[in-house]
Amino acid sequence: MLVLGDSTGVGVGCGNPEQTVAGLMAVEFRRAEIGNLCCNGARLADTVAQCEPLAARGDVFDLVLMFVGGNDVIRFRSQRQMAWDARALLAQAKRLSTNVVWMGSANIGGSPLLIPPLSWLMASRTKRTMRRLAHEAQAFGHGTMPLLRLRIEAPTDHGDGRIMRKCHAFNVLGQSVQPTMDVALGFQISATSPVEAV
């Protein structure tokens, strides 16, 4: 299994690796081999770059799980550019696995750090962006699961604009990922089932 994308996959704000989404998946699927290339601040274009070396080597995975889109919202990337980057990302991801699950961004406007009218603007941008990315994903035949109702819980302002998330928010996210993974793979994975990258 390969995890790609931004700080959602990194687990920014978690006290230890076991509390991150990838860590939660490793606990649930103990015999799975999980690679995590997520990077803080990664945008769609950055995630394409995460894929390229693997695709060039011909690596293939049972499942690719992507957490990306939120930073494109925050950095005010245009809808046209995001659509272009999304197509490039999906093309690369499709080379890595026949099972690609794209978890959408949480509602950026729901952060307590933001107040109206900025919170309204970011909420609108998040919704519009996730709708656009869902369209691009469906055009490639991949499912997408925008987590627009997942609130960014109790962020801490470190003075540099980063939004830090509490561990229980990642736990909710991890619980949301599991059934999506089961659907993507077409069968229920037990904790003792071997799931390894090929």
Number of C-alpha atoms within 10 A of each C-alpha: 22 22 21 26 31 26 22 29 23 22 26 21 19 18 11 11 13 14 21 26 25 25 20 20 20 17 14 16 19 16 15 18 16 21 14 15 16 24 19 15 17 23 24 27 19 18 26 22 15 21 23 16 11 15 16 11 9 10 14 19 21 18 23 23 23 24 23 26 28 25 19 22 24 15 10 11 17 12 16 10 13 22 19 14 19 24 19 16 22 22 14 20 28 18 17 24 20 17 22 25 25 25 24 23 25 23 24 27 25 19 20 15 16 14 12 9 10 12 18 15 14 21 20 15 22 25 21 14 24 24 15 16 23 21 17 20 21 11 12 13 14 18 20 21 15 21 16 17 10 17 16 20 17 15 15 15 11 9 7 6 9 13 20 20 21 18 20 13 22 25 16 12 19 19 14 15 19 17 14 18 19 13 13 19 16 10 10 13 16 13 15 11 12 13 19 13 16 9
